[in-house]
Amino acid sequence: MTAGIIVPGRGYGPQAPLLHLAGEALTDLGATIETITWTVPDGLLDIGPEPFVRVHVSAALHRLADAEPGMRPVIIGKSLGTYAAGLAAERQLPAIWLTPLLYDDAVTKAIARNPAPALLVGGTRDRTWVSDAAARTGKTVLSIEGADHDLRPLGPLRAYTEALGAVGTEMEKFLSQLT
């Protein structure tokens, strides 16, 4: 793995804590990073977000192929960005899915059918996190007890920083196994 693509959520950009940590983990490995930014159009969720996400990630893959011919990047997607799971499966790319939208069977099935390794991270207070579905994918799963969609547990900030530390450590471990 010499490259990574960071795919944001609907309102969770690459500067937000989880994706910032992902960028730091990739940087520490000397990886080339392609960061996607977007403005999500109104009504996207009503018409189906997969094509919107796919076109952005496909463009990022194209840019990386020009910069790093022959590389096999890892996709790191947050929430809405997990609609890239189908594309990742088609190209057999490893992925880190942060708060994946596991209530959507298409996302869950795409993650499960991808033969490449994946890490799924979610919180038990997040309605989009379906623990049983995560386990059924057969991928590595990190579940943060009491955490919401931003992976912030209830309680003091210390609980949040500890959760971020756990996620960062798990991302480092996963990424180091790809190199």
VOBA-1610 file (N, C-alpha, C; in pm, whole numbers, padded with zeros to 5 digits, always signed):
BEGIN
Met+00085-00118+00000Met+00000+00000+00000Met+00089+00123+00000Thr+00080+00200-00105Thr+00157+00324-00112Thr+00068+00446-00124Ala-00062+00424-00120Ala-00153+00537-00138Ala-00283+00513-00064Gly-00350+00623-00032Gly-00480+00616+00033Gly-00572+00724-00019Ile-00700+00692-00020Ile-00803+00788-00059Ile-00891+00814+00062Ile-00902+00938+00101Ile-00986+00976+00214Ile-01117+01030+00159Val-01227+00965+00198Val-01359+00996+00145Val-01446+01048+00261Pro-01493+01173+00252Pro-01566+01233+00363Pro-01707+01178+00379Gly-01771+01225+00485Gly-01913+01200+00505Gly-01991+01317+00448Arg-02119+01319+00477Arg-02205+01427+00427Arg-02166+01561+00488Gly-02149+01565+00617Gly-02109+01688+00684Gly-01983+01669+00766Tyr-01904+01570+00730Tyr-01785+01533+00807Tyr-01667+01531+00711Gly-01596+01643+00706Gly-01488+01658+00610Gly-01356+01600+00655Pro-01257+01610+00569Pro-01126+01550+00598Pro-01052+01613+00715Gln-01093+01733+00756Gln-01030+01798+00871Gln-01089+01750+01004Ala-01201+01678+00999Ala-01265+01628+01121Ala-01178+01518+01183Pro-01193+01495+01312Pro-01098+01410+01386Pro-01069+01272+01326Leu-01170+01195+01291Leu-01145+01058+01243Leu-01069+01057+01111Leu-01108+01142+01018Leu-01040+01146+00889Leu-00903+01212+00900His-00889+01307+00991His-00757+01365+01016His-00662+01258+01069Leu-00711+01176+01161Leu-00629+01065+01212Leu-00589+00970+01100Ala-00682+00941+01011Ala-00652+00854+00898Ala-00541+00913+00812Gly-00551+01043+00786Gly-00446+01110+00708Gly-00311+01104+00776Glu-00311+01122+00908Glu-00186+01114+00983Glu-00126+00972+00976Ala-00212+00871+00989Ala-00165+00733+00981Ala-00105+00703+00844Leu-00168+00753+00738Leu-00115+00734+00602Leu+00017+00809+00585Thr+00023+00931+00636Thr+00145+01011+00627Thr+00261+00942+00697Asp+00234+00886+00814Asp+00339+00816+00889Asp+00395+00698+00811Leu+00315+00641+00720Leu+00362+00529+00637Leu+00423+00577+00506Gly+00428+00709+00485Gly+00484+00763+00362Gly+00395+00745+00241Ala+00266+00727+00264Ala+00171+00703+00156Ala+00135+00832+00084Thr+00109+00820-00045Thr+00049+00929-00121Thr-00098+00935-00081Ile-00149+01055-00058Ile-00287+01069-00012Ile-00367+01152-00111Glu-00480+01101-00147Glu-00577+01173-00230Glu-00697+01199-00140Thr-00724+01326-00113Thr-00834+01364-00025Thr-00949+01420-00107Ile-01064+01361-00091Ile-01183+01406-00162Ile-01255+01510-00077Thr-01297+01617-00140Thr-01387+01713-00077Thr-01507+01728-00170Trp-01621+01755-00112Trp-01741+01770-00194Trp-01845+01854-00125Thr-01938+01900-00206Thr-02058+01963-00156Thr-02172+01871-00195Val-02238+01817-00096Val-02345+01721-00120Val-02471+01797-00160Pro-02524+01767-00279Pro-02644+01838-00323Pro-02767+01801-00240Asp-02856+01896-00225Asp-02983+01870-00156Asp-03057+01756-00227Gly-03116+01669-00150Gly-03195+01560-00206Gly-03115+01438-00249Leu-02983+01442-00233Leu-02900+01328-00277Leu-02941+01198-00210Leu-02967+01204-00082Leu-03003+01082-00010Leu-03136+01026-00057Asp-03223+01112-00110Asp-03353+01067-00160Asp-03342+00993-00294Ile-03242+01030-00374Ile-03230+00968-00507Ile-03125+00858-00513Gly-03048+00842-00407Gly-02946+00738-00404Gly-02807+00797-00421Pro-02727+00793-00316Pro-02597+00859-00317Pro-02483+00779-00382Glu-02504+00652-00411Glu-02393+00569-00459Glu-02328+00625-00586Pro-02402+00666-00689Pro-02335+00720-00809Pro-02253+00846-00780Phe-02303+00932-00693Phe-02231+01054-00655Phe-02097+01019-00591Val-02100+00926-00496Val-01978+00886-00427Val-01885+00814-00524Arg-01940+00725-00605Arg-01861+00647-00701Arg-01781+00737-00796Val-01845+00841-00849Val-01775+00927-00945Val-01659+01002-00878His-01678+01045-00755His-01570+01113-00683His-01454+01018-00653Val-01485+00898-00608Val-01379+00803-00574Val-01311+00752-00701Ser-01386+00732-00807Ser-01327+00690-00935Ser-01229+00795-00986Ala-01265+00921-00975Ala-01175+01028-01017Ala-01048+01029-00932Ala-01063+01008-00801Ala-00946+01002-00713Ala-00857+00883-00749Leu-00919+00769-00778Leu-00840+00652-00821Leu-00764+00682-00950His-00827+00752-01041His-00763+00788-01166His-00642+00880-01141Arg-00661+00980-01055Arg-00550+01071-01023Arg-00435+00994-00959Leu-00466+00902-00869Leu-00361+00823-00804Leu-00290+00731-00903Ala-00363+00675-00997Ala-00302+00586-01096Ala-00200+00662-01180Asp-00229+00789-01208Asp-00133+00872-01281Asp-00009+00899-01197Ala-00030+00924-01067Ala+00080+00958-00977Ala+00160+00836-00932Glu+00090+00723-00913Glu+00152+00602-00859Glu+00108+00482-00942Pro+00160+00467-01064Pro+00118+00353-01148Pro+00139+00219-01077Gly+00038+00133-01088Gly+00049-00002-01032Gly+00019-00011-00883Met-00012+00099-00818Met-00039+00093-00674Met-00179+00039-00648Arg-00199-00007-00526Arg-00328-00057-00480Arg-00366+00023-00356Pro-00440+00132-00375Pro-00467+00219-00261Pro-00568+00159-00164Val-00567+00212-00045Val-00668+00181+00053Val-00768+00296+00052Ile-00896+00263+00061Ile-01001+00364+00069Ile-01041+00378+00215Ile-01045+00502+00261Ile-01089+00530+00398Ile-01210+00621+00388Gly-01328+00565+00417Gly-01452+00637+00400Gly-01530+00652+00528Lys-01590+00768+00544Lys-01673+00799+00661Lys-01818+00812+00620Ser-01906+00735+00678Ser-02051+00747+00663Ser-02093+00749+00517Leu-02131+00864+00461Leu-02172+00873+00321Leu-02064+00815+00230Gly-01939+00832+00267Gly-01827+00779+00188Gly-01827+00628+00178Thr-01901+00560+00267Thr-01904+00414+00260Thr-01986+00364+00141Tyr-02051+00455+00071Tyr-02116+00414-00055Tyr-02012+00382-00163Ala-01885+00398-00132Ala-01777+00354-00220Ala-01748+00205-00203Ala-01819+00138-00115Ala-01793-00004-00089Ala-01810-00091-00213Gly-01908-00061-00297Gly-01927-00137-00420Gly-01809-00124-00514Leu-01759-00002-00530Leu-01641+00022-00614Leu-01518-00047-00556Ala-01503-00039-00424Ala-01390-00106-00358Ala-01396-00257-00382Ala-01516-00314-00376Ala-01532-00458-00398Ala-01499-00494-00543Glu-01547-00415-00638Glu-01518-00442-00779Glu-01369-00440-00807Arg-01298-00350-00743Arg-01154-00336-00767Arg-01070-00411-00664Gln-01138-00477-00571Gln-01073-00556-00466Gln-00971-00472-00388Leu-01016-00355-00346Leu-00931-00263-00272Leu-00956-00274-00122Pro-00851-00271-00043Pro-00870-00269+00103Pro-00935-00139+00145Ala-01001-00142+00260Ala-01074-00023+00304Ala-01085-00016+00455Ile-01097+00106+00500Ile-01136+00135+00638Ile-01268+00209+00628Trp-01371+00153+00688Trp-01505+00213+00685Trp-01537+00266+00823Leu-01539+00398+00836Leu-01569+00464+00962Leu-01717+00497+00966Thr-01785+00446+01065Thr-01931+00457+01080Thr-02002+00422+00950Pro-01976+00301+00899Pro-02041+00261+00774Pro-02193+00254+00789Leu-02261+00279+00680Leu-02407+00281+00680Leu-02460+00140+00663Leu-02445+00061+00768Leu-02477-00082+00763Leu-02625-00112+00762Tyr-02711-00010+00782Tyr-02855-00032+00768Tyr-02892-00048+00620Asp-02801-00007+00531Asp-02822-00022+00387Asp-02761-00154+00343Asp-02845-00248+00304Asp-02798-00381+00266Asp-02697-00378+00153Ala-02710-00283+00061Ala-02616-00274-00050Ala-02474-00245+00000Val-02462-00157+00098Val-02331-00126+00156Val-02276-00248+00228Thr-02358-00310+00312Thr-02313-00426+00389Thr-02270-00540+00297Lys-02350-00568+00193Lys-02317-00677+00100Lys-02191-00647+00021Ala-02171-00523-00018Ala-02050-00485-00092Ala-01926-00504-00005Ile-01934-00464+00120Ile-01821-00483+00211Ile-01791-00632+00226Ala-01895-00711+00243Ala-01878-00856+00265Ala-01821-00926+00143Arg-01859-00885+00022Arg-01813-00957-00098Arg-01672-00918-00143Asn-01619-00811-00087Asn-01484-00767-00124Asn-01382-00863-00062Pro-01300-00928-00145Pro-01201-01020-00089Pro-01085-00950-00018Ala-01069-00821-00039Ala-00961-00747+00026Ala-00995-00723+00173Pro-00893-00703+00254Pro-00919-00677+00396Pro-00990-00545+00418Ala-01067-00538+00526Ala-01136-00415+00563Ala-01146-00406+00714Leu-01150-00283+00761Leu-01172-00252+00902Leu-01300-00171+00909Leu-01394-00214+00992Leu-01519-00142+01014Leu-01518-00087+01155Val-01550+00042+01169Val-01549+00107+01300Val-01683+00177+01320Gly-01749+00148+01432Gly-01876+00211+01462Gly-01900+00222+01610Gly-02003+00297+01644Gly-02040+00317+01783Gly-02174+00255+01814Thr-02188+00205+01936Thr-02310+00133+01973Thr-02431+00225+01988Arg-02411+00357+01996Arg-02524+00451+02002Arg-02556+00512+01866Asp-02494+00462+01762Asp-02514+00513+01626Asp-02618+00427+01557Arg-02727+00487+01511Arg-02834+00409+01447Arg-02790+00349+01315Thr-02683+00402+01254Thr-02635+00346+01127Thr-02545+00224+01148Trp-02503+00202+01271Trp-02413+00092+01305Trp-02497-00029+01346Val-02489-00133+01269Val-02564-00255+01296Val-02460-00363+01329Ser-02441-00387+01457Ser-02334-00478+01503Ser-02341-00615+01437Asp-02461-00672+01426Asp-02475-00804+01363Asp-02432-00800+01218Ala-02470-00696+01146Ala-02431-00682+01005Ala-02280-00667+00993Ala-02220-00591+01084Ala-02074-00574+01082Ala-02005-00710+01100Ala-02052-00787+01194Ala-01993-00919+01219Ala-02010-01012+01099Arg-02125-01004+01033Arg-02152-01091+00917Arg-02063-01062+00797Thr-02002-00944+00792Thr-01915-00913+00678Thr-01789-00998+00679Gly-01753-01050+00796Gly-01631-01128+00806Gly-01505-01043+00812Lys-01521-00913+00825Lys-01408-00819+00830Lys-01373-00786+00974Thr-01261-00719+00992Thr-01220-00675+01125Thr-01315-00565+01171Val-01362-00575+01294Val-01461-00482+01347Val-01412-00422+01478Leu-01425-00290+01490Leu-01400-00220+01616Leu-01529-00147+01651Ser-01589-00185+01762Ser-01713-00123+01808Ser-01681-00042+01934Ile-01715+00086+01930Ile-01689+00175+02043Ile-01816+00184+02128Glu-01807+00134+02248Glu-01923+00128+02339Glu-01974+00268+02370Gly-02105+00287+02349Gly-02170+00412+02385Gly-02143+00528+02290Ala-02075+00503+02178Ala-02038+00613+02088Ala-02147+00640+01985Asp-02157+00766+01945Asp-02254+00809+01845Asp-02193+00804+01705His-02256+00871+01608His-02211+00866+01469His-02076+00934+01448Asp-02037+01021+01538Asp-01903+01082+01532Asp-01802+01003+01614Leu-01847+00890+01667Leu-01770+00803+01756Leu-01735+00871+01888Arg-01821+00960+01930Arg-01804+01022+02061Arg-01893+00952+02163Pro-01831+00889+02263Pro-01910+00828+02370Pro-01971+00935+02460Leu-02074+00896+02531Leu-02131+00983+02633Leu-02025+01010+02739Gly-02035+01124+02803Gly-01945+01153+02913Gly-01842+01258+02880Pro-01737+01262+02960Pro-01637+01368+02946Pro-01556+01354+02816Leu-01489+01463+02780Leu-01405+01462+02660Leu-01300+01352+02664Arg-01257+01316+02783Arg-01156+01211+02795Arg-01206+01081+02731Ala-01334+01050+02746Ala-01390+00930+02683Ala-01379+00939+02531Tyr-01399+01059+02479Tyr-01388+01081+02334Tyr-01243+01066+02288Thr-01151+01128+02360Thr-01011+01117+02319Thr-00961+00973+02331Glu-01011+00900+02428Glu-00974+00758+02439Glu-01031+00679+02322Ala-01154+00711+02281Ala-01212+00644+02164Ala-01132+00676+02039Leu-01096+00803+02021Leu-01014+00841+01906Leu-00879+00769+01908Gly-00822+00756+02028Gly-00696+00682+02040Gly-00710+00537+01999Ala-00820+00475+02040Ala-00844+00335+02003Ala-00862+00320+01852Val-00935+00413+01792Val-00956+00409+01647Val-00824+00432+01574Gly-00748+00531+01618Gly-00619+00559+01555Gly-00524+00440+01563Thr-00519+00377+01678Thr-00433+00260+01696Thr-00476+00146+01603Glu-00607+00125+01593Glu-00657+00017+01507Glu-00631+00048+01359Met-00643+00174+01319Met-00611+00213+01182Met-00464+00189+01152Glu-00377+00230+01244Glu-00233+00206+01224Glu-00203+00058+01208Lys-00261-00022+01293Lys-00240-00167+01286Lys-00287-00222+01151Phe-00407-00183+01109Phe-00462-00230+00983Phe-00374-00187+00865Leu-00338-00059+00861Leu-00257-00009+00751Leu-00119-00073+00747Ser-00060-00098+00863Ser+00074-00159+00865Ser+00072-00301+00809Gln-00043-00368+00818Gln-00055-00503+00763Gln-00069-00502+00611Leu-00099-00388+00551Leu-00115-00377+00407Leu+00018-00352+00336Thr+00117-00302+00410Thr+00244-00267+00346Thr+00334-00388+00327
//
